[in-house]
């Protein structure tokens, strides 16, 4: 954005110089306007932090606020030291996949107009399914809401991870990785 706006400034100065020498600057004016519009559009998109289209992947390395009108979102929740790093997801349609490592407690608060919410426990190394299920939604003031706290059954949680999802349609899938029994 800064490069395009700087180029527009230089082109505008070129128009002034052309005018001083009594030359036509119609083409310079056209290119200047195009460059200026391009710089303003690029600047507008750079202010939309957390806006993504289509496929996206994030983790809990820092607090996040994601806006995704459509597409699939993959969220990895890893153990970390320090305070909780809240993640807020505003989503249209698509699938939200959440992967929870052993030692992380997921505090899920989700609204979903139409769709399903599944959870699965798997062995960490082999990805063998241990247990799975479907969460049911509660009707709260006309909204379908899920409020669940879930973590590994084999190790105690040292990281608490709040995740808030406001999704129109699609699926929310949570996969909890259990450590191998020898690693406990």
Secondary structure, 3 states (H helix, E strand, C coil): CHHHHHHHHHHHHHHHHHHHCCCCCHHHHHHHHHHHHHHHHHHHHHCCCCECCCCEEEECCCCEEEEEEECCEEEEECCCCCCCCCEEEEEEEEEEEEEECCCEEEEEEEEEEEEEEEEEEEECCCCCEEEEEEECCEEECCEEEEEEEECCCCCCCCEEEEEEEEEEEEEEEEEEEECCHHHC
